[in-house]
Amino acid sequence: MILRALVRAVLLLVGVSVMVFAATEALPGDAAEARTAGRATAAQLAEMRAATGLDAAVWRRYLEWAAGLLRGDAGVSLISGRPVADVIGQRLPATAALAGAALLVTVPLMLAWAWPAGAGSPAGRLVAAVVTATAAVPQVVVAAALTAVFAGMLAWFPPISLLPADGRPPGLSVLALPTLSLALPAAAYGAMLLRGLVADIVARPYVRDARRRGLPGWRIAAVYVGPFLVAPALRVLAVVAGGLIAATAVVEVMFGYAGLGELLVGAVANRDVPVVQAGAMLAAVAVVLGMLAADLVTVRTDPRRAMT
């Protein structure tokens, strides 16, 4: 089981690397055209492409890029000439702080919504409707609404989340609106994924028997439902975490938060392919490692294995 999970994780990363490389290859134009803004001659463009390796065959560039990733070398930025690891490493702490804060809000909110939404009570059906509506709202709309309320009407937080110039970690006022903009849709989406599983578990005979015996709801949730939710919740959390990393691009640009997402948006505009590829693979690795951790936890904690 563990070996199979490891092999699946490796194959997933290989497949993702192919898709990431193919997607960046499909972008119109390249870094040479972006740097010259259309003012270079064909000979000058050819010279720039030869200097940066853009004129090599696609399969050769993929193999060289993949081999570099295995060595821990993500290449050099085509725009700044700096190592991609340095470019991403400079922005990664800010995005890690934002994603970490969003996860701290997402996880308890996701579980708090999933339980009543799947329980089937009248209040739970209302929660399910709210969760579905929240998950359906685009991230941009959520961020705009939060800004209008908490920055405009209440003036609790600044509308622009500028990082401290001296390199200090961002404070609560800087993280608040971007964090909520990420966490609310992510928690709603995760709760929707878990709602059906919760409904299936609470309908099982041993849960109904526990209710008939008058056990309190918290005990039923902790003893009779929780163990069966651990592995699925970790899988959902892995997917949600990957989505959070991807969604930072929208949120960081909207709030002027100088993190990895904002960097990737600029890299796509400038066709800085090595930076885009490295950022996409970083998000993919986070998701795959989360899924791998969920599989390994399943092996250890699945209650059905203890019953056999």
C-alpha positions, 0 to 999 in steps of 0.5 A: 500500500505504501509503495503503491502510494509512493509510485502513484505520487511520482507518476502524478508529478511526472504527468503534471510536469508534462502538462505544465511544460506543454501549457507554457509552450502553448503560450503565444509569444516568448520571452524574447518577444516580450523583452523587445516589445516587438521592436527587434528584428528577426535576426535579433530575436533569433540571436536572443532565442539561441542565447537563452536556449529557446530555439532548441527542440521541445523534447530536449528543453523538457528533458533538460528542464526535468533533469534540472528539477531533479538536481534542484535547479529550476533554471534562470529567469529569462527576464532578470537573469537571476536563478529561478530559485532565488526569484521564487525564494524571495517571494515564497515566505510572504505567500507561505504566511498568507497560505498558512493563515488561510489554512488556519481559518479554512480547516475549522471552518470547513469542518464546522460547515461540513458537519451540519450540512451533512447531518440533514437537520433543518438548520443543516439544510440552511448551512448547506445552502449557504455553503453552496452559495459561498463556493459558487461565488468567484474569488474576485467577488468575495475579495471585493465584497470583503474590501467594501465591508471591512475596508470601506464601511467599517475601516477595520483593515487597509484596502491594500496589503503592502508588506513591511519595507524592512522585511518583517513578517506581515501583521494581522491588518495586512493578512486579514482581507487576503486571508478571508478572501482565500479561506471563505471559498476554500472552506465552502468548497471543502465542506461541499466535498465532505458533506456527502460523506458526512451524510453517509456516515450519520445514516449508518446504523451504529450512529442512529443507535448512538442517537437513540441512546441519547449520546451528546452530539459532540461525542457522536461526532468524535467517536462514531463519525470522526475516525471515518472522516480523517483520511477523506478530510486530509485528501480534501485538505490537500486539494484545498491547499493546492487551490489556495496556492493557485488562488493567491495569484488573484488575491495578491494582485487584488490587494497588492500583496507582493507574494508568489502569486503576484510574481507568477502573474507578472511572469506569465505576462512577460513569458518568463517560462522558467518562473511560471513552470517552477511556480506551477510545479511548486503548487503541484508538489504541495497537492501531491505531497498532501495526497500522499500524506493522506494515503499514508494516514489512511493506512494507519488510521482507517477504522475498517482495518481495525475491524478486520 
